[in-house]
Amino acid sequence: MDNDEKESHWHLDKKLNAGHLFTTLMIAGSMVIWAMNTETRIAELSVKIDAATQQISNVEARTAVSMSNITDVINRIDDKLDRLIERKQTN
């Protein structure tokens, strides 16, 4: 029974299998390459986001100026209409 109990327990072998070592190194290398590619993509997307943010800011600024100009034009039209109405009422 002692012999059966010894065989059923886990054990570590001092031998190093070249196939296992090669596979482990390939997996580790693949993980490093994947991480570097991911970092590159993240950096590229960060640059694109910064550019898009700048474009949005520019569009917002131009929109604000356009709205101000439109408001000025509407106010001038309103003033002209008021003057025309006053003229018609006095005649």
MODA-V646485 format. One record per pair of residues at least 12 apart in sequence whose ideal C-beta (glycine too) atoms are under 8 Angstrom apart, sorted by the first residue. I is the first residue (numbers start at 1). GAP is how many residues later the second one is. D is the distance in whole Angstrom. If there is no record, write none. Layout:
[[I GAP D] [I GAP D]]
//
This chain:
none
//
